[in-house]
Amino acid sequence: MSVAPGESPPIPASDFRLLFESAPGLYLVLSPELRIVAVSDAYLRATMTRRDDILGHDIFDVFPDNPQDPAASGVRNLGASLERVLRHRRPDTMAVQKYDMRRPECEGGGFEERHWSPINSPVFGPDGELLYIIHRVEDVTELVRLREAGTEQSKLTEELRDRAIRMEADIFLRARELEEANSRLRRANAELAYLNDELAHLNEQGHRAHEERVHSVEARKAAVLEASLDAVISIDHEGKIIDWNPAAEKIFGHAQAEAIGKDMAELILPEWLRANQREGLAAYLATGEGRALDKRIEMPALRADGSEFPAEVAITRIPTAGGPPMFTGIIRDITERKHAEQRLLASLREKEVLLREVHHRVKNNLQVITSLLNLQAGYVQDARASAMFRESQNRVRCMATIHETLYRAHDLARIDFAAYVQNLGANLQRFYAGSNPAVQIKYRLERLFLSMDTAIPCGLILHELVSNCCKHAYPGAPGSAPGGAGGGEVVITVAEIADGRNLLAVQDYGVGLPPELTLEKADSLGLRLVRALTGQLNGVIEFSRENPGTNVTLYFSNRPGSEGG
């Protein structure tokens, strides 16, 4: 067909659909009945859908509200806008909408938070009849997150720092108080044990020549009992009280004259413990073994007014010359210590919450950096420069994933590295799916826990090695490399080996390394990072040329603060 000068060459009708579907914008074409009749490839990618699954369906059947969000209003607002287009026959521009997208089951299901800026425009036929509605949107999710994250960051960081300082000071003071209390208790117990041992030794000898010394020991013992801040109570083999010092009077509220001769269990133990005490005493008299003897235990005790309090009890047997045994218990009211422990635990829990919040905020900051890199990459026209932005974005996301994992973990001191490796591998496979869909990542993982200081360098090394495989190992994709095996496989191995060392390996079956390439002479940014991070770990990295492919193995030890699982 000839074309006159000055005229545009005609486009075949069959190519109009191809041009529409390949357009860079996010477009959806609806019938007046709001059924989907056409969609651009960019719209499918943004909404995680496939063309065959949505064509011919009602738009709100394909894109429902998030059932987990009671405040979701996307369906209602979009429906109102489309109704206005049908009624008034003119374009309708909507405000920014929160409209979550359903995630495919192969990617975990559920809904992903999204924010959109939509415009709905009518399309008329030659006779003026409204034939279609073009639904055009812009994904503004990253901009909304940037705005929300930036307003709170500086204020929260300062507040977290102040609260952490106050809390650490409080924990230090409580720990000092607790240590001093325990120290006093140990000294009193040691002194009383010494006096009891010395008195028993003198009783066994039974010589009149030692009567003065015995009297002196008894006097010292009486002085200790009088001055003790802890209750000291002695009972005979029937459980009757035979000694009751002034501290016992103060703690329990019973005078010495009132307590002597009374059944100890009835006087100072809660009712539900009395049977246990009597059974334990009977068992000791029958077998010579007692579960509570010569130990420091915590148990509830009973005051004269009927109130219970926490007590620390140490029970010892007093040796007697041929007669039935007697027992002495040193009882300390630990109400204040329990309160201090509760305050300490509360402070520790608060600090754990703060640490989780710090990891969460660091992750958010790194995501902000990732978003900024993504936005900047959109303005870069040079393909090589744009790729460098994307790689930097992936490196930052690699570090952010570790902070997110720690934020969600039960143990804040270490990270499940095997689970992290699977997460990182899945992200990289999705990232490179467009440029090299033949690459499939496989895993051979043992359970391994690492500290954050170890996990971050290992994660960055793994990112660089797997990225190199995705970009360079299989240049003939789709399918396996020429002359190679494995059909585009990249295998990641994590294991704990002998002598407390660990192994991280990445293997492919592709075209292999150039013969002249070595890690020491490599000048690419990725391999220079691998070399620097290996040194940071005090590790050893080995490159081996397989037939076909390449195997890279990193040997490293857990750094302080981490342990194998």
C-alpha positions as CSV (number, residue, x, y, z in Angstrom):
1,M,0.0,0.0,0.0
2,S,1.4,3.4,-1.0
3,V,1.5,6.3,1.4
4,A,1.2,9.9,0.1
5,P,3.9,12.3,1.3
6,G,3.0,13.9,4.6
7,E,0.6,11.1,5.7
8,S,1.2,8.6,8.5
9,P,1.5,5.0,7.4
10,P,-1.6,3.0,8.5
11,I,-1.3,0.6,11.4
12,P,-2.9,-2.8,10.8
13,A,-5.9,-3.4,13.1
14,S,-4.4,-6.6,14.5
15,D,-1.4,-4.5,15.9
16,F,-3.6,-2.1,17.9
17,R,-4.2,-4.7,20.7
18,L,-0.4,-5.5,20.7
19,L,0.4,-1.8,21.1
20,F,-2.2,-1.3,23.9
21,E,-1.0,-4.4,25.9
22,S,2.6,-3.3,25.6
23,A,2.0,0.3,26.7
24,P,4.1,1.3,29.8
25,G,1.1,2.7,31.6
26,L,-1.4,0.7,33.9
27,Y,-4.6,0.5,31.9
28,L,-7.8,-1.6,32.2
29,V,-10.7,-1.4,29.7
30,L,-14.2,-2.1,31.1
31,S,-17.5,-2.7,29.3
32,P,-20.6,-0.6,30.5
33,E,-21.5,-3.7,32.6
34,L,-18.0,-3.3,34.3
35,R,-16.6,-6.5,32.9
36,I,-12.9,-6.5,32.0
37,V,-12.4,-6.6,28.2
38,A,-8.7,-5.6,27.9
39,V,-5.7,-5.0,30.1
40,S,-2.1,-3.8,29.7
41,D,0.9,-6.0,30.6
42,A,2.0,-3.3,33.1
43,Y,-1.3,-3.5,34.9
44,L,-1.1,-7.3,35.2
45,R,2.4,-7.0,36.8
46,A,1.3,-4.3,39.2
47,T,-1.8,-6.3,40.4
48,M,-0.1,-9.7,40.4
49,T,-2.8,-11.2,38.0
50,R,-2.8,-13.0,34.7
51,R,-4.8,-11.9,31.6
52,D,-6.6,-15.3,31.0
53,D,-7.8,-15.3,34.7
54,I,-9.4,-11.8,34.6
55,L,-10.8,-11.2,31.0
56,G,-14.6,-11.3,30.9
57,H,-14.9,-11.1,34.7
58,D,-16.6,-8.4,36.8
59,I,-13.9,-6.0,38.0
60,F,-15.0,-6.3,41.7
61,D,-15.0,-10.2,41.5
62,V,-11.3,-10.0,40.4
63,F,-10.4,-7.1,42.8
64,P,-12.4,-7.4,46.1
65,D,-11.8,-5.5,49.3
66,N,-9.3,-7.0,51.8
67,P,-11.4,-9.0,54.2
68,Q,-8.8,-8.5,57.0
69,D,-9.2,-4.7,56.8
70,P,-12.6,-3.6,58.3
71,A,-12.0,0.0,57.1
72,A,-11.4,-1.0,53.4
73,S,-13.4,1.3,51.1
74,G,-11.7,0.6,47.7
75,V,-14.7,-1.3,46.1
76,R,-17.2,1.3,47.3
77,N,-15.1,4.3,46.1
78,L,-14.2,2.8,42.7
79,G,-17.8,1.7,42.1
80,A,-19.1,5.3,42.8
81,S,-16.5,6.8,40.4
82,L,-17.5,4.3,37.6
83,E,-21.1,5.1,38.2
84,R,-20.4,8.8,37.8
85,V,-18.7,8.1,34.5
86,L,-21.7,6.1,33.2
87,R,-24.2,8.7,34.4
88,H,-22.4,12.0,33.5
89,R,-20.4,10.6,30.5
90,R,-17.2,12.5,31.4
91,P,-13.9,11.5,33.0
92,D,-13.7,11.1,36.8
93,T,-10.5,11.6,38.7
94,M,-10.3,10.0,42.1
95,A,-8.3,10.8,45.2
96,V,-5.5,8.5,46.3
97,Q,-7.1,5.2,47.3
98,K,-5.9,2.4,49.7
99,Y,-6.9,-0.7,47.7
100,D,-5.1,-3.9,48.7
101,M,-4.2,-6.5,46.1
102,R,-4.7,-10.2,46.5
103,R,-1.4,-12.0,46.4
104,P,-1.2,-15.3,44.4
105,E,-1.2,-18.5,46.4
106,C,2.2,-19.5,45.0
107,E,3.6,-16.3,46.8
108,G,1.9,-17.0,50.1
109,G,-1.7,-15.8,49.5
110,G,-3.3,-13.1,51.5
111,F,-3.4,-9.4,50.6
112,E,-0.7,-6.9,50.0
113,E,-1.1,-3.2,51.0
114,R,-1.3,-0.9,47.9
115,H,-2.1,2.8,47.3
116,W,-3.4,4.0,43.8
117,S,-4.1,7.3,42.0
118,P,-7.0,6.3,39.5
119,I,-8.6,8.2,36.6
120,N,-11.7,6.7,34.8
121,S,-12.5,8.0,31.3
122,P,-15.4,7.1,28.9
123,V,-14.9,6.0,25.3
124,F,-17.7,6.8,22.8
125,G,-18.7,5.2,19.4
126,P,-19.4,7.1,16.2
127,D,-23.0,7.4,17.2
128,G,-22.2,8.8,20.6
129,E,-22.9,5.6,22.5
130,L,-20.7,4.9,25.5
131,L,-18.8,1.8,24.5
132,Y,-16.0,1.4,27.1
133,I,-14.5,2.9,30.2
134,I,-10.7,3.2,30.4
135,H,-9.5,2.7,34.0
136,R,-6.0,4.1,34.3
137,V,-4.0,4.0,37.6
138,E,-0.6,5.0,39.1
139,D,0.9,2.9,41.9
140,V,1.8,5.4,44.6
141,T,2.4,2.9,47.4
142,E,6.1,3.8,47.9
143,L,5.3,7.6,48.0
144,V,2.7,7.0,50.7
145,R,5.0,4.9,52.8
146,L,7.8,7.4,52.4
147,R,5.5,10.2,53.7
148,E,4.3,8.1,56.7
149,A,7.7,6.9,57.7
150,G,9.4,10.3,57.6
151,T,7.1,12.1,60.0
152,E,7.7,9.9,63.0
153,Q,11.3,8.8,62.7
154,S,13.3,11.6,64.5
155,K,10.9,11.9,67.4
156,L,10.7,8.2,68.0
157,T,14.5,7.7,67.8
158,E,15.1,10.3,70.5
159,E,12.4,8.9,72.8
160,L,13.8,5.3,72.4
161,R,17.3,6.6,73.3
162,D,16.0,8.3,76.5
163,R,13.9,5.4,77.6
164,A,16.7,2.9,77.1
165,I,19.1,5.0,79.2
166,R,16.7,5.3,82.1
167,M,15.8,1.7,81.9
168,E,19.5,0.5,82.0
169,A,20.1,2.7,85.0
170,D,17.1,1.2,86.8
171,I,18.2,-2.4,86.0
172,F,21.7,-1.7,87.3
173,L,20.3,-0.3,90.6
174,R,17.9,-3.2,91.1
175,A,20.7,-5.7,90.4
176,R,22.9,-4.1,93.0
177,E,20.1,-4.2,95.6
178,L,19.5,-7.9,94.9
179,E,23.1,-8.8,95.1
180,E,23.5,-7.0,98.4
181,A,20.5,-8.8,99.9
182,N,21.8,-12.2,98.8
183,S,25.3,-11.4,100.2
184,R,23.8,-10.6,103.6
185,L,21.8,-13.9,103.6
186,R,24.9,-15.9,102.6
187,R,27.0,-14.4,105.5
188,A,24.2,-15.0,108.1
189,N,23.7,-18.6,106.9
190,A,27.5,-19.2,106.9
191,E,27.8,-17.8,110.5
192,L,24.9,-19.9,111.8
193,A,26.1,-23.1,110.1
194,Y,29.6,-22.6,111.7
195,L,28.1,-22.1,115.1
196,N,25.8,-25.2,114.7
197,D,28.8,-27.3,113.6
198,E,30.9,-26.1,116.5
199,L,28.2,-26.7,119.0
200,A,27.5,-30.2,117.7
201,H,31.2,-31.0,117.9
202,L,31.3,-29.9,121.5
203,N,28.1,-31.8,122.4
204,E,29.6,-35.0,120.9
205,Q,32.7,-34.7,123.0
206,G,30.7,-34.2,126.2
207,H,33.7,-33.4,128.4
208,R,33.2,-31.2,131.5
209,A,36.4,-29.4,130.6
210,H,34.7,-27.8,127.6
211,E,31.7,-26.4,129.5
212,E,32.9,-22.8,129.4
213,R,33.6,-23.0,125.7
214,V,30.1,-24.5,125.2
215,H,28.7,-21.7,127.2
216,S,30.6,-19.2,125.1
217,V,29.4,-20.7,121.9
218,E,25.8,-20.8,123.1
219,A,26.1,-17.1,124.1
220,R,27.4,-16.2,120.6
221,K,24.7,-18.3,119.1
222,A,22.1,-16.5,121.2
223,A,23.6,-13.1,120.2
224,V,23.4,-14.0,116.5
225,L,19.8,-15.2,116.8
226,E,18.9,-12.0,118.7
227,A,20.5,-9.7,116.1
228,S,19.5,-11.7,113.0
229,L,17.1,-9.9,110.6
230,D,15.9,-13.3,109.5
231,A,13.5,-15.6,111.5
232,V,15.4,-18.5,113.0
233,I,13.0,-21.3,114.1
234,S,14.0,-24.7,115.6
235,I,11.7,-27.7,115.9
236,D,11.9,-31.2,117.4
237,H,11.2,-34.5,115.7
238,E,7.5,-34.0,116.2
239,G,7.4,-30.7,114.5
240,K,7.0,-28.7,117.7
241,I,8.7,-25.3,118.0
242,I,11.6,-25.2,120.5
243,D,13.3,-21.9,119.4
244,W,11.8,-18.7,118.2
245,N,14.0,-15.6,117.8
246,P,12.9,-11.9,117.9
247,A,13.0,-11.6,114.1
248,A,10.5,-14.5,113.9
249,E,8.2,-12.5,116.2
250,K,8.4,-9.5,113.9
251,I,8.0,-11.4,110.7
252,F,5.2,-13.7,111.7
253,G,3.5,-11.6,114.4
254,H,3.5,-14.3,117.1
255,A,5.3,-13.7,120.5
256,Q,7.9,-16.2,121.5
257,A,5.8,-17.4,124.5
258,E,2.9,-18.0,122.2
259,A,4.9,-19.9,119.6
260,I,7.1,-22.2,121.8
261,G,5.5,-25.7,121.9
262,K,3.1,-25.1,119.0
263,D,3.0,-27.2,115.9
264,M,5.2,-25.3,113.4
265,A,3.1,-26.3,110.3
266,E,-0.1,-25.1,112.0
267,L,1.4,-21.8,113.1
268,I,3.3,-20.5,110.0
269,L,2.3,-22.5,106.9
270,P,-0.8,-22.1,104.7
271,E,-3.3,-24.9,105.2
272,W,-2.6,-26.4,101.8
273,L,1.1,-26.9,102.6
274,R,0.8,-28.5,106.1
275,A,0.2,-32.1,104.9
276,N,3.3,-31.9,102.7
277,Q,5.5,-30.7,105.6
278,R,4.3,-33.5,107.8
279,E,4.8,-36.1,105.2
280,G,8.4,-34.8,104.5
281,L,9.2,-34.9,108.2
282,A,7.9,-38.5,108.6
283,A,9.8,-39.6,105.5
284,Y,13.1,-38.2,106.9
285,L,12.6,-39.9,110.2
286,A,12.0,-43.2,108.4
287,T,14.7,-43.0,105.7
288,G,17.2,-40.3,106.8
289,E,16.6,-38.5,103.5
290,G,14.8,-35.2,103.1
291,R,14.1,-33.3,99.8
292,A,14.2,-29.9,101.5
293,L,17.2,-30.3,103.8
294,D,20.4,-28.3,103.1
295,K,18.7,-26.4,100.3
296,R,17.5,-22.9,99.8
297,I,13.9,-23.0,98.7
298,E,11.1,-20.4,98.2
299,M,7.6,-21.0,99.5
300,P,4.6,-19.1,100.9
301,A,4.4,-18.5,104.7
302,L,1.5,-17.4,106.9
303,R,1.4,-14.4,109.3
304,A,-0.7,-14.1,112.5
305,D,-3.2,-11.9,110.7
306,G,-3.8,-14.7,108.1
307,S,-1.9,-13.0,105.2
308,E,0.5,-14.9,103.1
309,F,4.0,-13.7,102.0
310,P,6.8,-15.1,99.9
311,A,9.7,-16.6,102.0
312,E,13.1,-18.0,101.4
313,V,13.8,-21.0,103.7
314,A,17.0,-22.9,104.4
315,I,16.5,-26.0,106.7
316,T,19.4,-27.9,108.4
317,R,19.5,-30.8,110.8
318,I,20.9,-30.2,114.3
319,P,23.0,-33.2,115.4
320,T,22.1,-34.6,118.8
321,A,23.9,-37.1,120.9
322,G,21.9,-40.3,120.4
323,G,18.5,-38.6,120.7
324,P,15.9,-37.8,118.1
325,P,16.9,-35.2,115.5
326,M,16.1,-31.5,115.7
327,F,15.9,-29.0,112.8
328,T,16.5,-25.3,112.4
329,G,15.0,-23.2,109.6
330,I,16.3,-19.7,108.6
331,I,13.3,-17.9,107.1
332,R,13.6,-14.6,105.2
333,D,10.7,-12.4,104.1
334,I,11.5,-11.8,100.4
335,T,8.5,-9.7,99.6
336,E,10.7,-6.7,98.7
337,R,13.0,-8.9,96.6
338,K,10.0,-10.3,94.7
339,H,8.8,-6.8,94.0
340,A,12.3,-5.8,92.8
341,E,12.5,-9.0,90.6
342,Q,9.1,-8.1,89.1
343,R,10.3,-4.5,88.4
344,L,13.5,-5.9,86.9
345,L,11.5,-8.4,84.7
346,A,9.2,-5.6,83.7
347,S,12.2,-3.4,82.8
348,L,13.8,-6.3,80.8
349,R,10.5,-6.9,78.9
350,E,10.3,-3.2,78.2
351,K,13.9,-3.2,76.9
352,E,13.0,-6.2,74.7
353,V,10.1,-4.3,73.3
354,L,12.4,-1.3,72.6
355,L,15.0,-3.6,70.9
356,R,12.3,-5.0,68.7
357,E,11.1,-1.4,67.9
358,V,14.7,-0.5,67.1
359,H,15.0,-3.4,64.6
360,H,11.6,-2.5,63.2
361,R,12.7,1.2,62.7
362,V,16.0,0.3,61.2
363,K,14.2,-2.0,58.8
364,N,11.8,0.9,57.9
365,N,14.7,3.2,57.4
366,L,16.4,0.7,55.0
367,Q,13.1,0.3,53.2
368,V,13.0,4.1,52.8
369,I,16.5,4.0,51.3
370,T,15.3,1.2,49.0
371,S,12.3,3.2,47.9
372,L,14.5,6.3,47.2
373,L,16.9,4.2,45.1
374,N,13.9,2.8,43.2
375,L,12.5,6.3,42.6
376,Q,15.9,7.6,41.5
377,A,16.3,4.6,39.1
378,G,13.1,5.6,37.4
379,Y,14.7,8.9,36.3
380,V,17.9,7.3,35.0
381,Q,17.8,6.7,31.2
382,D,21.1,4.8,30.9
383,A,20.4,1.0,31.3
384,R,23.7,0.3,32.9
385,A,23.3,3.0,35.5
386,S,19.8,1.9,36.2
387,A,21.0,-1.7,36.8
388,M,23.5,-0.4,39.3
389,F,20.7,1.4,41.2
390,R,18.7,-1.9,41.2
391,E,21.6,-3.9,42.5
392,S,22.2,-1.3,45.3
393,Q,18.5,-1.5,46.1
394,N,18.8,-5.3,46.4
395,R,21.8,-5.0,48.7
396,V,19.9,-2.7,51.1
397,R,16.9,-4.9,51.0
398,C,19.1,-7.9,51.9
399,M,20.2,-6.0,55.1
400,A,16.6,-4.9,55.9
401,T,15.4,-8.5,55.7
402,I,17.7,-9.4,58.6
403,H,16.3,-6.6,60.8
404,E,12.8,-7.6,59.9
405,T,13.6,-11.3,60.8
406,L,15.0,-10.3,64.2
407,Y,12.0,-8.0,64.8
408,R,9.6,-10.9,64.3
409,A,11.8,-13.6,66.1
410,H,11.4,-14.9,69.6
411,D,15.2,-14.7,70.2
412,L,16.6,-11.2,69.5
413,A,20.2,-12.3,69.8
414,R,20.4,-14.6,66.8
415,I,18.8,-15.3,63.5
416,D,17.6,-18.5,61.8
417,F,20.0,-18.3,58.9
418,A,18.5,-21.2,56.9
419,A,15.1,-19.5,56.8
420,Y,16.7,-16.2,55.9
421,V,18.6,-17.8,53.0
422,Q,15.3,-19.2,51.6
423,N,13.7,-15.8,51.9
424,L,16.6,-14.0,50.2
425,G,16.8,-16.7,47.4
426,A,13.0,-16.3,46.7
427,N,13.4,-12.5,46.4
428,L,16.4,-12.8,44.0
429,Q,14.6,-15.4,41.9
430,R,11.6,-13.0,41.5
431,F,13.9,-10.1,40.7
432,Y,15.7,-11.9,37.9
433,A,12.6,-13.8,36.6
434,G,12.2,-11.2,33.8
435,S,15.7,-11.3,32.5
436,N,16.5,-15.0,33.0
437,P,13.4,-17.2,33.8
438,A,15.3,-20.4,33.3
439,V,17.2,-20.0,36.6
440,Q,15.8,-22.1,39.5
441,I,17.3,-21.9,43.0
442,K,17.5,-25.1,45.0
443,Y,18.4,-25.4,48.7
444,R,20.4,-27.8,50.9
445,L,20.1,-26.2,54.3
446,E,20.9,-27.3,57.8
447,R,19.5,-25.4,60.8
448,L,22.0,-22.7,61.7
449,F,21.6,-19.7,64.0
450,L,23.9,-16.7,63.6
451,S,24.2,-13.3,65.3
452,M,23.3,-10.2,63.3
453,D,27.1,-9.3,63.0
454,T,27.7,-12.6,61.2
455,A,24.4,-12.9,59.3
456,I,24.6,-9.5,57.5
457,P,28.1,-10.1,55.9
458,C,27.0,-13.7,55.0
459,G,23.7,-12.4,53.5
460,L,25.5,-9.8,51.4
461,I,28.1,-12.4,50.2
462,L,25.2,-14.8,49.3
463,H,23.4,-12.0,47.5
464,E,26.4,-11.2,45.3
465,L,27.1,-14.9,44.4
466,V,23.5,-15.8,43.5
467,S,23.1,-12.5,41.6
468,N,26.2,-13.4,39.5
469,C,24.8,-16.8,38.8
470,C,21.4,-15.4,37.7
471,K,23.1,-12.8,35.4
472,H,26.1,-14.7,34.0
473,A,25.9,-18.5,34.5
474,Y,23.2,-19.2,31.9
475,P,23.5,-16.6,29.1
476,G,21.7,-19.0,26.7
477,A,18.4,-19.0,28.7
478,P,15.8,-20.4,28.5
479,G,17.1,-23.8,29.2
480,S,20.5,-25.0,30.4
481,A,23.8,-23.5,29.4
482,P,25.4,-24.8,26.2
483,G,27.1,-28.1,27.0
484,G,26.0,-27.8,30.7
485,A,23.8,-29.7,33.0
486,G,21.3,-28.8,35.6
487,G,18.8,-26.9,33.4
488,G,19.5,-23.5,35.0
489,E,19.8,-24.7,38.6
490,V,21.6,-22.7,41.3
491,V,22.2,-24.7,44.5
492,I,22.7,-23.0,47.9
493,T,24.1,-25.0,50.7
494,V,24.3,-24.1,54.4
495,A,25.9,-26.5,56.9
496,E,27.8,-26.7,60.2
497,I,31.1,-28.6,59.8
498,A,33.8,-29.7,62.2
499,D,35.6,-27.5,64.7
500,G,32.7,-25.1,65.1
501,R,33.0,-23.8,61.5
502,N,30.2,-23.2,59.1
503,L,29.9,-23.6,55.3
504,L,28.0,-21.5,52.8
505,A,28.3,-22.6,49.2
506,V,26.7,-21.5,45.9
507,Q,27.0,-23.8,42.8
508,D,25.8,-23.5,39.3
509,Y,26.0,-25.7,36.2
510,G,26.5,-22.9,33.6
511,V,29.2,-21.7,31.4
512,G,31.8,-21.4,34.2
513,L,34.3,-18.7,35.2
514,P,36.7,-17.2,32.6
515,P,40.1,-18.9,32.9
516,E,41.9,-15.7,33.8
517,L,39.5,-14.6,36.6
518,T,40.5,-14.9,40.2
519,L,39.0,-13.3,43.3
520,E,42.2,-11.4,44.1
521,K,42.3,-9.8,40.6
522,A,38.6,-9.2,40.2
523,D,37.7,-5.5,39.8
524,S,33.9,-5.8,39.7
525,L,32.1,-4.2,42.7
526,G,30.3,-7.4,43.6
527,L,33.4,-9.6,43.8
528,R,35.3,-6.8,45.6
529,L,32.5,-6.8,48.2
530,V,32.7,-10.6,48.5
531,R,36.5,-10.3,49.2
532,A,36.1,-7.5,51.8
533,L,33.2,-9.2,53.6
534,T,35.1,-12.5,53.8
535,G,37.9,-10.7,55.5
536,Q,35.5,-9.1,57.9
537,L,34.3,-12.6,58.9
538,N,37.9,-13.8,59.2
539,G,36.7,-16.5,56.7
540,V,38.1,-18.4,53.8
541,I,36.5,-18.4,50.3
542,E,37.3,-20.9,47.5
543,F,36.4,-20.8,43.8
544,S,36.4,-24.1,41.9
545,R,35.7,-24.6,38.2
546,E,33.4,-27.6,37.8
547,N,32.6,-29.4,34.6
548,P,30.2,-27.8,33.9
549,G,29.7,-24.7,36.1
550,T,31.3,-23.0,39.1
551,N,31.2,-23.8,42.9
552,V,32.0,-21.0,45.4
553,T,32.4,-22.1,49.1
554,L,32.8,-19.8,52.1
555,Y,34.1,-21.2,55.4
556,F,33.5,-19.1,58.5
557,S,33.2,-19.3,62.2
558,N,30.4,-17.9,64.4
559,R,31.4,-14.5,65.7
560,P,30.8,-13.7,69.4
561,G,27.2,-13.5,70.3
562,S,26.1,-16.3,68.0
563,E,25.9,-20.1,68.2
564,G,25.0,-23.0,66.0
565,G,21.5,-24.5,66.3
